[in-house]
Amino acid sequence: MAENTFMGVSREKIPWYPTIDYAKCDFCMECDKFCPHKVFERREGTPGLVVANPTNCVVFCRACSKACGPDAISFPNKTEITALIKRIREEEAAP
Amino acid sequence: MKHALLCCNGMDKALGGLAREVTLRCAEATGSEIICPVLLNNAPARYRQSLDTLPLVVIDGCATRCATKLATQAGARIERKLLVADEVKGAAVAPEKTLSPGPVGLELARQLAEALARELLAVGAEPAAEPATAPGFETPTDFLTVTHDKYIFRIPSAGYLFNENDCWVQVSGTRARVGVSDYVQQKLTDIIYYEPPKVGAVVEQFGEVGAIESTKAVLEVISPVSGVVVAVNPLLADSPGLVNEEPYTGGWIAELEITDLDSDAELLIDGAAYAAIVKKKAAEDSK
């Protein structure tokens, strides 16, 4: 089993991570300052901030979006992700 | 009832202009005192008496929550918060993006101010209804502990189920009580505000069931179970620190009428399994 898992499912198989809307982002870096998991990375040039480590993101956590003044961060639909996790668990449990 | 209203400065954002309009209109409707954020920052003693004697309402424009941070810096206890950005998301028509609100923005500000004023004027007018809490949630007596550096995290050994998002559920019949774990409350440090979910709200498993806010962060409480919110903890509005003091008992967040526990249980773990998760998280925290 992979080291990084959520409910027994490899984190790589769960597409839960933030998406930055660069039309709204003002590069205040509040999200990067907040996130202890190094999901974001500041870069020289444009864009100055990227989602560099998406699988570091804690599944179902949206705390960075709560710190985002311009509301530039979005996440996938929780219900769909929950259904996906259950489906993967069933498939992996099947003989 | 007269309150103290603290609004963000927000001069450079459209949401700030809306927050200012809401604040001015609400102050006029309720006879409340406006706290100037700039003056509070520069000369907090100016407002010491007001903050000590009047219930404080904080009105933030955007999620940067400057007014909330100012209130926290001033050591003030927040009675009620309004985040205009959230209200805008739920509005039927989007307000203009101009710094000075246009007709749509002014109408939204009027509606928000009226609703807030009604709520503030009702405070103290009628006794609060008794929460529809159900008996049967037993107090845990036996705990597993995870020790990491100077920290000791307690986890009830039985009677509670957890998700990997550090939230617990305790089930009694068709009712479930949810809350956050000792690990997460210690990580957040002092909790200063509790945003309850709406009674009657339908919550999916892993959906948001309220939020708690510390000086460090806002934490969305991620529901371990699906159901309908039937009660919120009435003590947390005045004493959000109960989540720090009694995370598994007095600091519960909400009660739900559960709808599909069998299915939800597939993605829940017991105390022993959660203890292993906490051990791993604590080790990663200190990296």
Interface residues (C-beta under 8 A of the other chain):
Chain A: F6 M7 C28 E30 F34 P36 V58 V59 F60 C61 R62 A63 S65 K66 A67 C68 G69 P70 D71 K78 T79 I81 T82 I85 K86 R89
Chain B: K13 C62 A63 T64 R65 A85 K89 E164 N165 E204 Q205 F206 G207 A211 A217 V218 L219 E220 I222 S263 E266 L267 I269 D285
